[in-house]
Amino acid sequence: MGRSSLFARQQNHELAAEARKMSRAFADFSYLRWVTGDNDPERAWEGYFARTQPQVRAVLDGLLATFPPEDRGTAIQLAGAVEAFCLPSTAVESRVFESPGPSVGHLIGISPLVVQLSAEIAWGLHMAHPYAPEALPAGWQTATMHAQESFALTVFQFVRAVERPGEAPVPFSMLNTASERIEPAESPASTNPRSFHDAAMIFALAHELTHVREGHLSSGEGQSTGPLLIDQRIAPLMGVSDQENEELTADASTFTTCFNYLLATWDWAEEFRKGAGQSRKGHTDTRQWNLMAWKSAIRATEMCEAYYSAVLLLANLTERGGDEDTARRLQTTGMRLPYIQHAVQDVRQKMLVPGYGPFMWTERDVAYRKAQHSWRLHLMENLLPQTSRHRPTHPPDLADRYPTPDEMWQDPASAATALPVLEEQLAALQCELGPSHQNTLATRVTVVMMRFAAGGDAHAAMAELRVVIADMTQALGPGDPSTFAARHNLAQVRRKSGDRAGATAAFVTLFLEELRVLGPDHPEVLDTRYELAHLRGEEGDVAGAVAAFTSLLADQERLLGQDHVLTEMTRHSLAQWRRESANPPQEATAVPSGPRIAHAPVFSPDHPNTLPAYEARLAHLERSLGHGHPDTLTTRWFLATLRAKAGDASGTAAAYAGLLEHDLHAMAFDDTDIDVLRANLEYWRSLEPR
């Protein structure tokens, strides 16, 4: 925090005056009257600016304080060349401007709607889908279901209010309500609800600050002064322009920036709360520091997921309002999500895991990300259409996106173009680390596999892999994970070349050695068993494949759990080979190796048990509280969206009809909202079977 004060002292007051003028120029007085309750335009704007400006500047100074020591000069220069403010309007995009006045620099206008909605979604899903439910006390399921209903209702009210600013009341905020109940001194900063709003502001501002820092704004297309996320020779193959590459670079950097900011400020706040009043330098408790880092990584990841959900929701609202250009830009931003998820996972696995511990990225994080995606789909595909039957709703196809690198390598032309880049990286590693270093040897394997993916000869690839494996065995040992991984690749190349018998022999040998070195319960051993089970089926032994997958599934459920990503993949493969067993004339087709995606976690909208759980909850509330109790009505409303998701037109219509039998003002529905429910009832009745 002392470093933040240093940057605050570097503030350019002339630039700050320009920010004030620009804020006044962008003022939407209907919006200001709506959010402040003040009918005097000037007083409303003055109050808004006086309240929001110090908050934004404090975040800017904190971001500059996260710059590493070698970039301290850049941070000090930016402190006097950048000013930020909240746009006093319903703008759905943050913007960067060159200063129009005599002071050289940039002004960053932050969209308050993006910040508010991102924070609400992050907080709502934090409560609605616990990261570690097994650590919660008994009865957590009931609390979680109540939180899910409240979260969905909050998003509904936010959408309705944004569509009618000045007419509808300011939307109810779960986050503000939770924040008002907690004094800052009563809870650690990492668990304080206010931290979600802070993280949303950090995320939005860090993105725009990256553009300023890297020269994306003034240097023109393809002339960035800093490195881009995707090599410029590969980006065109992915359909990524130079401008979009700059956006991807800014998006990817926000996770690390947000993580560093949260870790530093939470650590300082915790020391201050305990009365120590000292910085991290005085710490001796490594365990506490690592715990704070883990929480910071989770919060930064939650905010990344929430940000893209907010952008996609606002894109839809903008399209419904008739602004197709803005909607298209926001939807393009949404297309970047899978690539950013890949980048975030890469940072957590390759940078944070070595620095803090393996807990910085686990299968739990994979499942949590899956839950976030399940909710994103539900909000876009089921909740949004329920907010207005009189406005066009065209949720973007969330599969319409940039391919990830792993997907791109499946295309031979893309692999051929990317190959020189990897060969350059290999040459650099050989010079910097030496030919026997683990990273150098692993990259040699990657180059061989890329050359094979680009259409290279299978026999040449196998010959090269045998040479690398020999070098790995000498440098790293025959039982090193990298050596086993290279042998796994060699077996896969034999399989893809059509030599199933040779691939089976190679996998059997690999399995026996992994079993001896790693033990029967190691994930790599289970993975090799998975490949062998498929090969048995491909060679015509369908009954053997079913038996092998049945045994493997039992072990994975015991070792990894019912919902683990690999357990689910095996369950899917077992079902496939059982179908093949029932239809022997058809040739078995292997499930391709690649990213394995777990099914939706428990209580997410896509989980098969979620709808039955809410049906039971509604019946219980009707018996215990009555049909007209606000909690019963809220459950009935949310159940309508789940029935709609399941395609149950009669059930959805019945839920809306049941709602309209009661006074819904207790749910903060106004007359316009109730008219929307009537329109939903008519729509679903029109779809009922005749």
N, C-alpha and C positions, 0 to 999 in steps of 0.2 A: 504494500500500500504506500510505503514511502516512495517507491519508484513511480507510482501513479501520480503522486504529488509533484514529482520532478517534471513530468510531462505536462501537468496542468499549468505549471509556471511558464512553459514555453508557448502557451496559447497566444495566437495572433489576434489581438483585439479588433483590428480592422476587419479581419476575416469573420470574426464573430459577429460584428455589426452587419456584414453582408448576409450572414446566415439569418439574422433577425429580419432583414428586409425581404429576403427570399421567402421566409416563412409567412410573412404578412402577405406577400404577393400570391401565394398558393392557398391562402385561407378560404375555406368553404364555410360560410357562416351558418348555413343550415346544419352542417355537421357539428360545428363548434357549439351551437345552441343545443344540439341533441346530447352531446357528451358532457357538457358543463352545466346545462340547465340555466344558463344565463342568457337572457334575451337581448342584452346589450352587445352588439357585435364586437366592438373594440375591447370591452372588458372581458368578453369570452375568450378572444384571441390572446390578450395579455396574460390571463390566468393560465391558459393552456401552455403558452410558450414558457412562462415562468416555472410551471410544474415539470414540463418534459425536458427542457433544455439541459438543466443540470444533470439529469439522469443520463441523457445520451452522451454528454461530454465526459462524465465519469467513466462510462463504459469505453469510450474512445481512449481515454488516458490509460485505462487498465489493459486494453489490447496492446497499446504501444509498450507497456511495461513487460509484456510477454515476449518481446523480441529478444533473441539471444544476445549475449554481451558483444559479440563481433558485429552485430547490427545496431548497436546503441546509437551510432551517429545517424543512421537512417531513421530510427524512431524519433530522435530529437528533431530532425528536419521535418518529419511528417507532423509532429505535434504543432508546429507553427505554420504548416501548409495545408492542413485539413481541418474543416469544421463540420459538425453534424447536427442535425435537428430532426424532430418528428414532423412529417408532413401533416398539416392541420386539415386533413380531408379524408375522404374514403378511398384514396389512391390505393391500388392493390399491388403496385410495384414500387420498390425503392429506386432512387435515382441518384446519379452523380452529375454535378454541374461544375464547369470551370467558373471560377469567380468572375462575376461581371464587373467588379469594381477594380480599384487600383492595386489591391493586394493580390499577388499571384498565389493561386492555390485552388483547392477543390472544395465543394460543398456537397455533403452527403445528406439527402433527404430520405428518411426511413419511413416506410409504410406502417402506420400504426395497426392497420388491420392484419397485416402479415404477422406482426409481432404478437398481437393479442390472440389471434386464432392459433398460431403455432404453440403458444404457451398453454392455451386451453386444451389443445389436443394432447400435448405432451403430459400435462398434469392429469387430464382425464384418463388417458390410457395407463399412466403410472398407477392410478388407483383402480382402474377397471380390469387390468390384466397384470397381476403381481409378477415381478421378476422371479421371486423365489417363494412360491406359495407354501412350500413345506415348512418354511420358517415362521409362518403366521400362526396365531392361536386358533383353536378349534372354532368352527363357525365362520371361517374366512369366506366360504363359498357364498353365504347369504350376503355378507358385506360386499363381496365382489359383484354380485348380480345387481345389487342396489346401485353400486357405483357405475356399472355399465349403463343402466337405464338413465341415470342422471347425466352421464356423459353424452349419450345420444340426444337427450332432450336439450342439453346445452347447445350442441351443434345445431339442432333444429331451430332453436330460438335465435341463435346468432345469424343463421342464414335468413330467416324471416325478417330480422331487424335490419340487416344490411340491405336487403331489397327494398325496405321502406324507411330509410333514415329520416328522422324527424317525425314520422308517423307512429311507428312502433316504439315501445320503450327501449332504453338501452338494454341489450341482452343480459340475462342473468349470467353471472360468472362463478363457476365452482371454485376457480382459483382464488378470486378475490375473497370469497366467503371463507375459504380455508385460511387464507393469509391473515384475515382480520381476527381470527381466533387464536393466533399464536404470536406471542411477543418474541422479538428477535433473540432476546437473551435466554429464552426458555428452551430453545432447540438448536442443535448444530446447524450450521449454514447449509450443509448438504441435504438435510431433511426438511428445511423450511420451504413451504410452498412458494414463497417469493422468489426462490432461486430459479423456478421455471420461467418466470417473466424475465429475470436477468439473463438466463441462457438464451431465450428467444431474441432478446435485444443484441446479445453478443453475436449470435449466429448471423442475424441480418446485417449488422454493421461490419462484421469481419469479412463477409463476402465482398462488400463494396470497397472496403479498405484494401483488399488484395488487388482489386482492379487498379486502384490508384498507385499502390506500391510497385506493381509489376509493369506499369506503363501501358496497360491495355486501352486506356482512354484516349491518349494523345498520339500514339505512334502509328495508328492505322491498322488495317487488316493485315495480319500475318507479320507485324513488325514489333511484337512484344519484346520488351527488354529483358524479361525474366523467362525462366524455363516453363514450358507448358506441360500439362499432365500427360498428354499423349504425344509420342514422337510425331513430328510433323510429316514424316514419310508414311506413317501408319494411319494417321487420322483420316485421310480421304477414303481409305478402304472401309472405314466404319461409318461413312456418311457424315463426318464431323468437320465442319468448316473451321477456319482459323478463329473466327469470332466465337463459335460454340466451344472450341477448345479452350479459349480464355475463360469462358463461363464455367466449364468443367474444372479448370484449374482453381478458380475462385471457390467453387463449391467444395472441392476436395480439401482445400486448405482450411476450411472453416471448422472441420472436426478437430484437427490438431490445435488450432487457435483456441477454440472453445474449451477443449480439455485443459490446456495450459492455464487459461484464465481462471477456470473454476478451481483447479487444484491449488493455484497460488492464493486466490482470495479466500477459499474455504479454509485453507490451512491457517492463514493469518487470522480469520474470523474465529476459528476454534481456539487458537492461542489467546486471543483477546477475550473471548467468552470465559475462558478458564482463569483469566486474570494474569496470564503470563506476559502478555503485551510484547512478545518477541516474534521474530520471523522464523522460518524453517531452519535457518542456520543453527539455531539453538536446539534442534530436535535430537533426541537420542532414540526415540521410539520408532524404529523402522516399520514395525507392524502397523502402527497407526497411520504412518505416511502412506504405506502401500494400500491400506483400506481406503484412505481418502482418494488415492489415485484411481482405485477400482470404481468408486462411486462417481468420480468425475468422468470416467470413460463411459459409464452407463448413461449418465445424464446427457453428455454430448451426443451419444448415439441416439437416445430418445429424441433429442431436439432435431437431429438430422432427419429422422423418420417423420416427425411431426411437421417439420417445415415443408416437406414435399407433399404431405397430405393437405396442408393448408393451401399451398399453391394450386393444387389440382381442384380443390373446392372453389377457390376464388376464380379459377379459370372458368369453371362451369357457371358461376354466378355472373361473371362478366359477359359470357356468351349469351346468357338469358337476358341480360340487359341490353344486348345489341352491339357491344363493342367487340367485334370479331377479331380485330388486329391484336388488341391486348390479350384476348382469350387465347389466340394462337401462340403468342409469345410465352404465356404462362404454361400452356400445354407442352410447348417445346422444353421448358424448364423441367416439367414433370417427366419427360422422356429420359432425362439424365439420371433418374433415381437409381436404377440397377447398377450403373457404372460407378456412382458415388458410393453405393453400398459395398461394391467390390473394393474401392479405394479405402473406405473406412475399415473394412475387415483386414485389409493388407497392413494398414498402420497398426492396428491393434495386435495383429499376430507377429509382425516382423519388427516393430519398434517397441511396443509397450510390454509384450510378453517377455522379451529378454531383459528389459529394464526393471520390471516389477514382479513378474511371475506368471505362470500359466493361467491363472484365474482371469487375466485380462481379456481372454477370448476363449470361450468354451462352447460346447454344444447347447448350453442354456441360452447363449446369445443368439445362436442360430434359430432356436425355437421362439425366442422373444421377437426377433425380427419377422418371423413367419406370422406371429400374432398381430404385429403392427400392420402387416400387409393384408391380413384377413379383415381387419377393421377398416383399412383404407378402401378396400373393395366394397365393403358393406356401406360405408358412408356415401361413396360415389354411385353405386349401382342400385341401392335400395332406399337409403334415407333421403337423398336429394330429390328423387322423383316424388316423395311424399310431401315435400314442402310446398309444392305448387303444381296443380294439374293444369293451370292455365298458361304456363310458360314452357317453352321447349327445353327439354333436358336431354343432352347428348353426352353422357359420360365418356371421357376419352378412353380409348383402348389402351389399358395399361401394359399391354404386350407390345404396343407400338413404341419402340424405344431404340436406343443405340445398342448394338451387340456388345457383350463383354469380350475381353480378350480371349477367354477360353472358347467362346462361341465362334469368334472370328477365325481362330486357328483351324476350325473344321473346314473352312473354304480353302482349297488348294491355292487359288490365286492370292488370297490374303496372306497365307502362310509363306508363299514365295517372296512376296514383297517385304514381309517382316523379317525374313531370314537374315538379310545383311545387317539389320539393326542388332539382332542377337549375336551375330558373329563379331561385330564391333565390341559388344559388351564382353564377350568371351576373351577377345584379345586384351582388353583393358584389365580384366581380372587376372589374366596370366601374368601381366606385367606388374600389377599392384600386389597380388597375393601369392603368386607362384603357381606352377602347374599342379601341385599336389594338394592345394587347399580345397577344403570341402565345397566351398561355393564355386570354385573354378570347375571342379569335376562335375558338380550338379548341373552347371550351365552347359558343359559339353554334352550331357545327356539331353538337355532341352534342345540344343542346336540339332542334334541328330534326329530327334523326334519331329522337330519343325521341318527339317529337310524331307523327312518321310511324308509328313502331312502335305507338303507342297508337291507331292507326286513323285518323290524319290523312290528308287528301287528298294524293295523290301530286303533283298539279300545284302545289299550294301549297308542298309541301316543296321541289320543284325550283326554284320561284321564289325562295324564301328562301335556298336554297343558292347560287343565282347571285348574290344580293346579297352574301352572306358572302364568296364567292370573289372578287368584285370588290374588297371591302374588304381581303381578304388580299393580293391582288395589289398593291394600292397600298401597304399597310403593310409587308408582308414580302417581296414580290417574286414574280413568276410561277414562279420555280424553287424556292421554299421547300418543304420537305417537307410542311408543314402545308397549303399551297395544293394540292399534288398530292393529299394525302389527302382534302381536301374535294371535289376533282373526282372522285376515285374514288367517294366516297359518292354524288355526283350521278349518276354513271353507273349505280350499283347501284339507285338509286331508279327510274331510267328502266327498268331491266331488270325490277324487281319490279312496275312498273306495266303490264307487258306490251309495252312498246316495245323489243323486242329489237334492231330495226334502229337505233333512236336510241342505245341503250346501246352497240351495237357501234361506231357512229361516234364516240361520246364516248370509248370506251376506245382506239380507234385513234389519235385525236388526242392523248390523254393519253400513250399509249405513245411516239409520235414525239417529243413534247417531253421526256419523261423520258429517252429514249434520248440526245437531244442534250445534256441537262444533266448527267445522272448517268452515262451510259456503259452499254454493253450488259451488263456484268456486275453491275450494282447490283441488290440484292434487290428493290427496288421495281419495277424494270423486269421482272424475272422474274415478280413477282406479277401485273403487268398482262398479261403474256403468258399466264399461267395463266387469267385471266378471259376473255381473248379466245379461247383454245382451247375453253373450255366453251361460249361463245356460238356458235362455229362449229357445234358439235354440236347445240346447241339449235335452231339455224336449219335443221337438216337435213343439213348437210355433215359426216356422220359420218367419212368418210375424211379430210377436212381436219382434224377434231378429233384423230384418231389421229396424223396427221402432225405437227400442232402440239405435241401432248403428247410425242411421241417426241423431237422436237428439243429441247423444253424439258427433258425428263428428262436427256438427254445433257449439256446445259449445267449443270444443277443438280448432277449427279454430279461433273462436273469442278470446279465452283466451290465447292459446299457439302459434297460428300461423299456416300457411299452411304447413310449412316444419318441424314442431316439431316432434321428435321421436315418441311420443304417438299419435299424430294426424295421422301420416302415418300408424301406426299399426291399428288404428281404421278404417282408410280408406280401408286397406287390408282386415280386418275382415268383413266390410260391403259388399265388393265385393264378399267375399266367401259366405256369407249368401244369397246374392241376387242370386248367382248361385244355391245354394241349393233350393231357392224358385222356380227357373225355372225347377228344376229336383227333385220334391218331393219324388220319390221312394227311392232315395239314403239317407242313414242315415247321418245326419250332423256330422261333426268331428270338435271338438274345436281346435282352434289355441293354441298350448301349451304356457303356461305362461313362461316367461324367458326374456333374454335380448331382448330388442326391438330396432331395428336398423332403423334409419331414412333413407329415400331414399337419393340419392346423392344430395348435395346442388346445388343451381343454379350456372351455368357456369362450373361445374365440368364435365369431359368427359362423365360420366354416366348419366347426367341429360338429359331427353328427349328433352329439348328445346335448348341444346347447339348446336347440328348440324344445326337446322334451323337458329339459330342466326348467325352462321358463313356463311351459304349460303347467307343470306341477306347482311352480311358485305362484302363478295366478290363482289356481284352485285353492292353495293354502291361504293366500291373502283374502280371497273372497270369504272363506270360512271364518278367519280370525279377525279381520278388520271391517269386512263388509264391502259390497260392490262399489260404493261411492267414495271410499276413502282415497285421499290423494295418492298414497303409495300403490293401491290397487289399480287406480287409473293409469298411473305412470307405467306399471308393469304391462297393463293391457295395451297401452300405446306402443311400447317397445316390442311387445309380442307381435303386433301387427306388422312391423317391419321384418321380423324373422319369418313370419308366415308368408309374406310377400316374397321374400328371398327364396323360400321353398316352393314358390309357385302355387300356393294354396289360396286360390281366389275366394272360395267360400269362407275359409277360416279368416282371411284378412278382412273381408267385408263384415263378418260377424264381430270382429274385434272393433272395427270403426263404429259399427252400429251400437255396440255396447258402450263405447265411450260417449257417444252423442246422447245417450239417455241421461247423462249426468251434467252437473254444472262444472265446466272445465276451467273456470277462471281461477280455481285453486291451483291449477298447474301453470298459471301465468299465461294462459291462452287468451287472446283477445278475440273480438268478434270476427276479424279477418282470418285469424288462425282456425277458428271453428268452421268458417266457410271452407277452408282448405280441407279439413277433415271430411266435411260433407261431400266435397268433390272427389276425395279418395274413395269414400263409400260408394258413390255412383260408379266410379271407374272399375272397382273390383267386382261390383255386382254385374257390370256389363260383361265381365270375363267368366262368370260362373257358368258351369255346364248347363245346357238347356235340356 
